[in-house]
Amino acid sequence: MLKDISNYWTSGSGSYDKAVKAQFRSRRTVSMWTSLLNEGLGGRKGQAVLDMGTGPGFFSILLSRMGHRVTAVDASQGMIETAARNFRAAGADVKAYLGDAAHLQAEKDNSFDAVVCRDVVWTLPDPYQAYAEWYRILKPGGTLIVFDGNYLYRKEPKRPALFNKLWYALGWMLILLTELRVRSRSDQDKELLGKLPFVQVLRPEADQEALQRAGFRIQEIRHNFTSGYKMTMQHLKYGYQSDRRFMIIAKKE
């Protein structure tokens, strides 16, 4: 399944690169993510940070600019190649390589101060093993920061269904206008993604159980963590997902 998921993200790497470039053009969006990362990392500079599932490299570039020593890993060949190009263009000193989140053989035990990921865990064929692996490579006292959401999980929405549909349509049009990409998935893609373990369970409850099983101590679970930048273009495009999203900060004792 990992190969199929990797191929899916490779096929979409150009589209997601456009989304990342649009985020970099928004100072408010960059400021928000920088603030969230800095908060999760405790404000200390010079940390060894693993950006797991880096995609086109958005977090890695931010972390490098913040003064951290960054390693970027992604299971998608297309994503890691796109990220490498973006690192060169940004002048970011980031080590990047193709790798499996659940099997990081290249990394030693207790070697990172922090692991961060954005919208990655829901795409993993084995999130339980991934959490255990991230625990292994973190130093004692190290931090895991997870940004993710219940993107395909079917649950009762907090907002009226018609409102969500209208907001989704607005977001789709704005994405087309500002990022010059069509945001859509084929039926085959939906079938593939629907088989993922963390698409079939309520989160972050499932994450909390998996993290505790791996040995982590949950420090904070925050819902709707992007509410501070409402009414920006980014919120207009993606805000309909805000009540599905969450941020987790966990510690390796």
Secondary structure as a PSIPRED ss2 file (coil, helix, strand):
# PSIPRED VFORMAT (PSIPRED V4.0)

   1 M C   1.000  0.000  0.000
   2 L H   0.000  1.000  0.000
   3 K H   0.000  1.000  0.000
   4 D H   0.000  1.000  0.000
   5 I H   0.000  1.000  0.000
   6 S H   0.000  1.000  0.000
   7 N H   0.000  1.000  0.000
   8 Y H   0.000  1.000  0.000
   9 W H   0.000  1.000  0.000
  10 T H   0.000  1.000  0.000
  11 S H   0.000  1.000  0.000
  12 G C   1.000  0.000  0.000
  13 S H   0.000  1.000  0.000
  14 G H   0.000  1.000  0.000
  15 S H   0.000  1.000  0.000
  16 Y H   0.000  1.000  0.000
  17 D H   0.000  1.000  0.000
  18 K H   0.000  1.000  0.000
  19 A H   0.000  1.000  0.000
  20 V H   0.000  1.000  0.000
  21 K H   0.000  1.000  0.000
  22 A H   0.000  1.000  0.000
  23 Q H   0.000  1.000  0.000
  24 F H   0.000  1.000  0.000
  25 R C   1.000  0.000  0.000
  26 S C   1.000  0.000  0.000
  27 R H   0.000  1.000  0.000
  28 R H   0.000  1.000  0.000
  29 T H   0.000  1.000  0.000
  30 V H   0.000  1.000  0.000
  31 S H   0.000  1.000  0.000
  32 M H   0.000  1.000  0.000
  33 W H   0.000  1.000  0.000
  34 T H   0.000  1.000  0.000
  35 S H   0.000  1.000  0.000
  36 L H   0.000  1.000  0.000
  37 L H   0.000  1.000  0.000
  38 N H   0.000  1.000  0.000
  39 E H   0.000  1.000  0.000
  40 G H   0.000  1.000  0.000
  41 L C   1.000  0.000  0.000
  42 G C   1.000  0.000  0.000
  43 G C   1.000  0.000  0.000
  44 R C   1.000  0.000  0.000
  45 K C   1.000  0.000  0.000
  46 G C   1.000  0.000  0.000
  47 Q C   1.000  0.000  0.000
  48 A E   0.000  0.000  1.000
  49 V E   0.000  0.000  1.000
  50 L E   0.000  0.000  1.000
  51 D E   0.000  0.000  1.000
  52 M E   0.000  0.000  1.000
  53 G C   1.000  0.000  0.000
  54 T C   1.000  0.000  0.000
  55 G C   1.000  0.000  0.000
  56 P C   1.000  0.000  0.000
  57 G C   1.000  0.000  0.000
  58 F H   0.000  1.000  0.000
  59 F H   0.000  1.000  0.000
  60 S H   0.000  1.000  0.000
  61 I H   0.000  1.000  0.000
  62 L H   0.000  1.000  0.000
  63 L H   0.000  1.000  0.000
  64 S H   0.000  1.000  0.000
  65 R H   0.000  1.000  0.000
  66 M C   1.000  0.000  0.000
  67 G C   1.000  0.000  0.000
  68 H C   1.000  0.000  0.000
  69 R E   0.000  0.000  1.000
  70 V E   0.000  0.000  1.000
  71 T E   0.000  0.000  1.000
  72 A E   0.000  0.000  1.000
  73 V E   0.000  0.000  1.000
  74 D E   0.000  0.000  1.000
  75 A C   1.000  0.000  0.000
  76 S C   1.000  0.000  0.000
  77 Q H   0.000  1.000  0.000
  78 G H   0.000  1.000  0.000
  79 M H   0.000  1.000  0.000
  80 I H   0.000  1.000  0.000
  81 E H   0.000  1.000  0.000
  82 T H   0.000  1.000  0.000
  83 A H   0.000  1.000  0.000
  84 A H   0.000  1.000  0.000
  85 R H   0.000  1.000  0.000
  86 N H   0.000  1.000  0.000
  87 F H   0.000  1.000  0.000
  88 R H   0.000  1.000  0.000
  89 A H   0.000  1.000  0.000
  90 A H   0.000  1.000  0.000
  91 G C   1.000  0.000  0.000
  92 A C   1.000  0.000  0.000
  93 D C   1.000  0.000  0.000
  94 V E   0.000  0.000  1.000
  95 K E   0.000  0.000  1.000
  96 A E   0.000  0.000  1.000
  97 Y E   0.000  0.000  1.000
  98 L E   0.000  0.000  1.000
  99 G C   1.000  0.000  0.000
 100 D E   0.000  0.000  1.000
 101 A C   1.000  0.000  0.000
 102 A C   1.000  0.000  0.000
 103 H E   0.000  0.000  1.000
 104 L C   1.000  0.000  0.000
 105 Q C   1.000  0.000  0.000
 106 A C   1.000  0.000  0.000
 107 E C   1.000  0.000  0.000
 108 K C   1.000  0.000  0.000
 109 D C   1.000  0.000  0.000
 110 N C   1.000  0.000  0.000
 111 S C   1.000  0.000  0.000
 112 F E   0.000  0.000  1.000
 113 D E   0.000  0.000  1.000
 114 A E   0.000  0.000  1.000
 115 V E   0.000  0.000  1.000
 116 V E   0.000  0.000  1.000
 117 C E   0.000  0.000  1.000
 118 R E   0.000  0.000  1.000
 119 D C   1.000  0.000  0.000
 120 V C   1.000  0.000  0.000
 121 V H   0.000  1.000  0.000
 122 W H   0.000  1.000  0.000
 123 T H   0.000  1.000  0.000
 124 L C   1.000  0.000  0.000
 125 P C   1.000  0.000  0.000
 126 D C   1.000  0.000  0.000
 127 P H   0.000  1.000  0.000
 128 Y H   0.000  1.000  0.000
 129 Q H   0.000  1.000  0.000
 130 A H   0.000  1.000  0.000
 131 Y H   0.000  1.000  0.000
 132 A H   0.000  1.000  0.000
 133 E H   0.000  1.000  0.000
 134 W H   0.000  1.000  0.000
 135 Y H   0.000  1.000  0.000
 136 R H   0.000  1.000  0.000
 137 I H   0.000  1.000  0.000
 138 L E   0.000  0.000  1.000
 139 K E   0.000  0.000  1.000
 140 P E   0.000  0.000  1.000
 141 G E   0.000  0.000  1.000
 142 G E   0.000  0.000  1.000
 143 T E   0.000  0.000  1.000
 144 L E   0.000  0.000  1.000
 145 I E   0.000  0.000  1.000
 146 V E   0.000  0.000  1.000
 147 F E   0.000  0.000  1.000
 148 D E   0.000  0.000  1.000
 149 G E   0.000  0.000  1.000
 150 N C   1.000  0.000  0.000
 151 Y C   1.000  0.000  0.000
 152 L C   1.000  0.000  0.000
 153 Y C   1.000  0.000  0.000
 154 R C   1.000  0.000  0.000
 155 K C   1.000  0.000  0.000
 156 E C   1.000  0.000  0.000
 157 P C   1.000  0.000  0.000
 158 K C   1.000  0.000  0.000
 159 R C   1.000  0.000  0.000
 160 P C   1.000  0.000  0.000
 161 A H   0.000  1.000  0.000
 162 L H   0.000  1.000  0.000
 163 F H   0.000  1.000  0.000
 164 N H   0.000  1.000  0.000
 165 K H   0.000  1.000  0.000
 166 L H   0.000  1.000  0.000
 167 W H   0.000  1.000  0.000
 168 Y H   0.000  1.000  0.000
 169 A H   0.000  1.000  0.000
 170 L H   0.000  1.000  0.000
 171 G H   0.000  1.000  0.000
 172 W H   0.000  1.000  0.000
 173 M H   0.000  1.000  0.000
 174 L H   0.000  1.000  0.000
 175 I H   0.000  1.000  0.000
 176 L H   0.000  1.000  0.000
 177 L H   0.000  1.000  0.000
 178 T H   0.000  1.000  0.000
 179 E H   0.000  1.000  0.000
 180 L C   1.000  0.000  0.000
 181 R C   1.000  0.000  0.000
 182 V C   1.000  0.000  0.000
 183 R C   1.000  0.000  0.000
 184 S C   1.000  0.000  0.000
 185 R C   1.000  0.000  0.000
 186 S C   1.000  0.000  0.000
 187 D H   0.000  1.000  0.000
 188 Q H   0.000  1.000  0.000
 189 D H   0.000  1.000  0.000
 190 K H   0.000  1.000  0.000
 191 E H   0.000  1.000  0.000
 192 L H   0.000  1.000  0.000
 193 L H   0.000  1.000  0.000
 194 G H   0.000  1.000  0.000
 195 K C   1.000  0.000  0.000
 196 L C   1.000  0.000  0.000
 197 P H   0.000  1.000  0.000
 198 F H   0.000  1.000  0.000
 199 V H   0.000  1.000  0.000
 200 Q C   1.000  0.000  0.000
 201 V C   1.000  0.000  0.000
 202 L C   1.000  0.000  0.000
 203 R C   1.000  0.000  0.000
 204 P C   1.000  0.000  0.000
 205 E H   0.000  1.000  0.000
 206 A H   0.000  1.000  0.000
 207 D H   0.000  1.000  0.000
 208 Q H   0.000  1.000  0.000
 209 E H   0.000  1.000  0.000
 210 A H   0.000  1.000  0.000
 211 L H   0.000  1.000  0.000
 212 Q H   0.000  1.000  0.000
 213 R H   0.000  1.000  0.000
 214 A H   0.000  1.000  0.000
 215 G C   1.000  0.000  0.000
 216 F E   0.000  0.000  1.000
 217 R E   0.000  0.000  1.000
 218 I E   0.000  0.000  1.000
 219 Q E   0.000  0.000  1.000
 220 E E   0.000  0.000  1.000
 221 I E   0.000  0.000  1.000
 222 R E   0.000  0.000  1.000
 223 H E   0.000  0.000  1.000
 224 N C   1.000  0.000  0.000
 225 F C   1.000  0.000  0.000
 226 T C   1.000  0.000  0.000
 227 S H   0.000  1.000  0.000
 228 G H   0.000  1.000  0.000
 229 Y H   0.000  1.000  0.000
 230 K C   1.000  0.000  0.000
 231 M C   1.000  0.000  0.000
 232 T C   1.000  0.000  0.000
 233 M H   0.000  1.000  0.000
 234 Q H   0.000  1.000  0.000
 235 H H   0.000  1.000  0.000
 236 L H   0.000  1.000  0.000
 237 K H   0.000  1.000  0.000
 238 Y H   0.000  1.000  0.000
 239 G H   0.000  1.000  0.000
 240 Y H   0.000  1.000  0.000
 241 Q H   0.000  1.000  0.000
 242 S H   0.000  1.000  0.000
 243 D H   0.000  1.000  0.000
 244 R H   0.000  1.000  0.000
 245 R E   0.000  0.000  1.000
 246 F E   0.000  0.000  1.000
 247 M E   0.000  0.000  1.000
 248 I E   0.000  0.000  1.000
 249 I E   0.000  0.000  1.000
 250 A E   0.000  0.000  1.000
 251 K E   0.000  0.000  1.000
 252 K E   0.000  0.000  1.000
 253 E C   1.000  0.000  0.000
